[in-house]
Amino acid sequence: MEIEGWYKDPYGRHENRWFSNGRATNLVSDAGKTSHDEPPTEPFDGELIEADEVPIAHETHRIGDEHRPQEPTLPVSMYGLDEPSRD
């Protein structure tokens, strides 16, 4: 079975690194936040240790309208609807 999942970064650059199909990927995590950093070109040949904590994906990475920032709205006064009448 190929290694898949979060493991302590064997290269010591980050807390954790995602492995896919037995290979280190550029997906890393520190203090629960994910980022990207290419692994070194030399393969790691030691024992991998599973990560203690799995990072939580940021809501900004989720797909769906409910996670998009809302479009800014203009104040009603820009349309003159709340301006006092000048009669």
N, CA, C and O of each residue as an XYZ file, in Angstrom:
348
protein
N       0.844     -1.186      0.000
C       0.000      0.000      0.000
C       0.890      1.251      0.000
O       1.840      1.343      0.777
N       0.575      2.204     -0.871
C       1.335      3.448     -0.960
C       0.963      4.381      0.190
O      -0.184      4.407      0.635
N       1.926      5.131      0.656
C       1.704      6.086      1.744
C       0.875      7.252      1.231
O       1.149      7.794      0.160
N      -0.136      7.635      1.995
C      -1.028      8.752      1.652
C      -1.443      9.422      2.955
O      -1.934      8.760      3.869
N      -1.246     10.732      3.038
C      -1.710     11.453      4.213
C      -0.673     12.404      4.779
O       0.381     12.636      4.188
N      -1.007     12.953      5.955
C      -0.122     13.897      6.653
C       0.888     13.151      7.506
O       0.541     12.266      8.289
N       2.150     13.531      7.335
C       3.240     12.977      8.125
C       4.122     14.126      8.604
O       4.161     15.189      7.986
N       4.824     13.901      9.706
C       5.796     14.903     10.149
C       6.783     15.094      9.001
O       7.225     14.125      8.384
N       7.125     16.352      8.719
C       8.000     16.642      7.585
C       9.378     16.031      7.835
O      10.109     16.496      8.710
N       9.738     15.001      7.079
C      11.024     14.341      7.315
C      12.226     15.216      6.948
O      13.357     14.916      7.333
N      11.979     16.293      6.205
C      13.066     17.196      5.805
C      13.311     18.287      6.842
O      14.291     19.024      6.742
N      12.426     18.398      7.845
C      12.607     19.356      8.921
C      12.312     20.800      8.563
O      12.618     21.703      9.342
N      11.732     21.030      7.421
C      11.405     22.402      7.013
C      10.096     22.896      7.630
O       9.944     24.085      7.911
N       9.156     21.975      7.838
C       7.818     22.315      8.328
C       7.397     21.285      9.366
O       8.077     20.279      9.569
N       6.268     21.544     10.021
C       5.766     20.578     11.008
C       5.294     19.303     10.312
O       5.655     18.197     10.716
N       4.485     19.464      9.264
C       3.901     18.315      8.564
C       4.021     18.501      7.058
O       4.157     19.617      6.557
N       3.967     17.373      6.350
C       3.990     17.398      4.888
C       3.037     16.311      4.395
O       2.974     15.223      4.967
N       2.297     16.616      3.330
C       1.363     15.658      2.742
C       2.128     14.733      1.803
O       2.912     15.176      0.964
N       1.879     13.435      1.968
C       2.461     12.431      1.077
C       1.353     11.820      0.238
O       0.262     11.537      0.734
N       1.646     11.620     -1.036
C       0.682     11.027     -1.961
C       1.408      9.997     -2.818
O       2.471     10.272     -3.375
N       0.823      8.818     -2.915
C       1.445      7.719     -3.670
C       2.872      7.454     -3.212
O       3.739      7.118     -4.018
N       3.110      7.609     -1.907
C       4.411      7.319     -1.346
C       5.450      8.409     -1.537
O       6.614      8.223     -1.180
N       5.048      9.548     -2.096
C       5.999     10.627     -2.341
C       5.593     11.903     -1.619
O       4.410     12.195     -1.446
N       6.612     12.658     -1.200
C       6.363     13.951     -0.561
C       5.805     14.918     -1.603
O       6.264     14.946     -2.744
N       4.805     15.713     -1.197
C       4.243     16.732     -2.085
C       4.670     18.118     -1.598
O       5.400     18.245     -0.616
N       4.208     19.142     -2.292
C       4.535     20.512     -1.891
C       3.565     21.064     -0.855
O       3.732     22.203     -0.418
N       2.565     20.304     -0.452
C       1.586     20.744      0.545
C       2.154     20.505      1.941
O       2.452     19.371      2.316
N       2.299     21.586      2.706
C       2.885     21.514      4.051
C       1.985     22.239      5.042
O       1.076     22.968      4.646
N       2.239     22.037      6.333
C       1.473     22.750      7.354
C       2.367     23.108      8.530
O       3.291     22.380      8.891
N       2.054     24.264      9.114
C       2.715     24.752     10.312
C       1.665     25.426     11.168
O       0.916     26.268     10.671
N       1.592     25.078     12.438
C       0.615     25.646     13.375
C      -0.812     25.533     12.838
O      -1.628     26.432     13.036
N      -1.106     24.423     12.156
C      -2.455     24.172     11.659
C      -2.824     24.881     10.379
O      -3.953     24.746      9.907
N      -1.893     25.643      9.797
C      -2.172     26.370      8.552
C      -1.373     25.746      7.420
O      -0.193     25.429      7.571
N      -2.036     25.577      6.285
C      -1.382     24.967      5.146
C      -0.728     26.006      4.247
O      -1.161     27.156      4.177
N       0.313     25.576      3.570
C       0.993     26.391      2.564
C       1.696     25.431      1.608
O       1.526     24.215      1.701
N       2.473     25.977      0.705
C       3.166     25.145     -0.286
C       4.665     25.399     -0.243
O       5.116     26.539     -0.137
N       5.426     24.315     -0.326
C       6.877     24.382     -0.379
C       7.359     23.091     -1.033
O       7.121     21.997     -0.519
N       8.026     23.226     -2.153
C       8.506     22.037     -2.864
C       9.441     21.229     -1.969
O      10.292     21.796     -1.283
N       9.283     19.902     -1.976
C      10.207     19.080     -1.185
C      11.576     19.050     -1.858
O      11.683     19.329     -3.052
N      12.628     18.713     -1.099
C      13.949     18.569     -1.714
C      13.914     17.494     -2.808
O      13.055     16.612     -2.802
N      14.845     17.584     -3.724
C      14.858     16.625     -4.838
C      15.314     15.235     -4.407
O      14.936     14.242     -5.028
N      16.127     15.153     -3.345
C      16.580     13.829     -2.905
C      15.444     13.125     -2.167
O      14.781     13.734     -1.327
N      15.217     11.867     -2.470
C      14.137     11.132     -1.798
C      14.476     10.868     -0.332
O      15.642     10.743      0.041
N      13.430     10.785      0.485
C      13.602     10.460      1.901
C      13.503      8.956      2.036
O      12.539      8.348      1.570
N      14.488      8.355      2.667
C      14.536      6.898      2.737
C      14.332      6.357      4.143
O      14.462      5.152      4.363
N      14.011      7.236      5.111
C      13.834      6.796      6.485
C      12.393      6.435      6.798
O      11.559      6.293      5.904
N      12.120      6.291      8.079
C      10.771      5.963      8.539
C       9.948      7.238      8.672
O      10.418      8.224      9.240
N       8.727      7.225      8.155
C       7.828      8.369      8.272
C       6.988      8.232      9.538
O       6.578      7.135      9.916
N       6.742      9.365     10.179
C       5.936      9.395     11.408
C       4.647     10.150     11.106
O       4.675     11.288     10.639
N       3.517      9.503     11.379
C       2.228     10.158     11.128
C       2.111     11.444     11.937
O       2.588     11.533     13.068
N       1.465     12.437     11.330
C       1.274     13.732     11.994
C       0.355     13.577     13.192
O      -0.601     12.803     13.156
N       0.654     14.328     14.270
C      -0.178     14.297     15.471
C      -1.509     14.996     15.235
O      -2.558     14.523     15.673
N      -1.457     16.125     14.539
C      -2.658     16.905     14.268
C      -2.780     17.127     12.780
O      -1.794     17.399     12.094
N      -3.989     17.008     12.290
C      -4.250     17.223     10.870
C      -4.692     18.661     10.675
O      -5.624     19.108     11.345
N      -4.048     19.406      9.770
C      -4.457     20.790      9.543
C      -5.886     20.871      9.038
O      -6.363     19.986      8.328
N      -6.555     21.943      9.415
C      -7.924     22.175      8.967
C      -7.861     23.088      7.753
O      -7.177     24.111      7.764
N      -8.572     22.710      6.721
C      -8.595     23.527      5.500
C      -9.222     24.882      5.791
O     -10.172     24.992      6.565
N      -8.677     25.899      5.164
C      -9.226     27.241      5.319
C     -10.517     27.359      4.527
O     -10.628     26.801      3.435
N     -11.483     28.072      5.060
C     -12.755     28.217      4.363
C     -12.574     28.864      3.001
O     -13.369     28.619      2.094
N     -11.559     29.673      2.841
C     -11.358     30.318      1.551
C     -10.994     29.310      0.473
O     -11.082     29.625     -0.714
N     -10.587     28.108      0.857
C     -10.240     27.091     -0.124
C     -11.437     26.228     -0.512
O     -11.350     25.425     -1.441
N     -12.527     26.388      0.181
C     -13.705     25.582     -0.126
C     -14.440     26.157     -1.320
O     -14.387     27.357     -1.589
N     -15.117     25.287     -2.020
C     -15.873     25.715     -3.187
C     -17.320     25.948     -2.776
O     -17.893     25.153     -2.031
N     -17.896     27.007     -3.247
C     -19.296     27.292     -2.949
C     -19.505     28.761     -2.686
O     -18.634     29.433     -2.134
N     -20.648     29.256     -3.076
C     -20.953     30.675     -2.923
C     -20.942     31.123     -1.479
O     -20.601     32.271     -1.197
N     -21.305     30.249     -0.556
C     -21.384     30.655      0.839
C     -20.014     30.997      1.417
O     -19.933     31.580      2.498
N     -18.945     30.648      0.723
C     -17.606     30.929      1.233
C     -16.903     32.033      0.448
O     -15.752     32.360      0.740
N     -17.569     32.604     -0.531
C     -16.989     33.730     -1.256
C     -17.222     35.006     -0.486
O     -18.246     35.157      0.180
N     -16.271     35.934     -0.573
C     -16.516     37.210      0.094
C     -17.695     37.918     -0.564
O     -17.887     37.832     -1.777
N     -18.461     38.602      0.234
C     -19.614     39.306     -0.316
C     -19.146     40.502     -1.118
O     -18.151     41.147     -0.785
N     -19.881     40.785     -2.181
C     -19.589     41.954     -2.995
C     -19.845     43.198     -2.162
O     -20.823     43.252     -1.416
N     -18.983     44.196     -2.278
C     -19.246     45.429     -1.526
C     -20.513     46.098     -2.044
O     -20.810     46.059     -3.238
N     -21.234     46.697     -1.148
C     -22.456     47.392     -1.538
C     -22.273     48.882     -1.319
O     -21.570     49.309     -0.402
N     -22.899     49.648     -2.151
C     -22.829     51.099     -2.027
C     -23.815     51.567     -0.970
O     -24.901     51.001     -0.847
N     -23.463     52.570     -0.221
C     -24.422     53.101      0.748
C     -25.644     53.641      0.014
O     -25.546     54.109     -1.120
N     -26.775     53.571      0.667
C     -28.017     54.042      0.048
C     -27.892     55.507     -0.337
O     -28.477     55.927     -1.335
N     -27.138     56.303      0.435
C     -27.030     57.727      0.141
C     -26.377     57.976     -1.216
O     -26.563     59.050     -1.789
N     -25.628     57.032     -1.740
C     -25.031     57.196     -3.061
C     -26.098     57.316     -4.132
O     -25.870     57.918     -5.181
N     -27.264     56.740     -3.867
C     -28.365     56.800     -4.820
C     -29.293     57.965     -4.534
O     -30.241     58.197     -5.284
N     -29.038     58.699     -3.469
C     -29.883     59.829     -3.126
C     -31.184     59.458     -2.479
O     -32.067     60.305     -2.344
N     -31.335     58.200     -2.068
C     -32.614     57.772     -1.521
C     -32.796     58.227     -0.075
O     -33.931     58.387      0.376
N     -31.721     58.437      0.650
C     -31.870     58.840      2.031
C     -31.472     60.317      2.237
O     -31.344     60.779      3.371
N     -31.284     61.026      1.153
C     -30.948     62.460      1.253
C     -32.198     63.251      1.609
O     -33.280     62.944      1.108
N     -32.072     64.259      2.460
C     -33.247     65.064      2.780
C     -33.678     65.886      1.544
O     -32.855     66.278      0.717
N     -34.932     66.117      1.458
C     -35.440     66.871      0.326
C     -35.036     68.330      0.482
O     -34.946     68.839      1.599
N     -34.794     68.999     -0.632
C     -34.338     70.385     -0.612
C     -35.424     71.294     -1.159
O     -35.119     72.262     -1.854
N     -36.646     71.016     -0.870
C     -37.776     71.853     -1.342
C     -37.887     73.124     -0.589
O     -38.778     73.928     -0.863
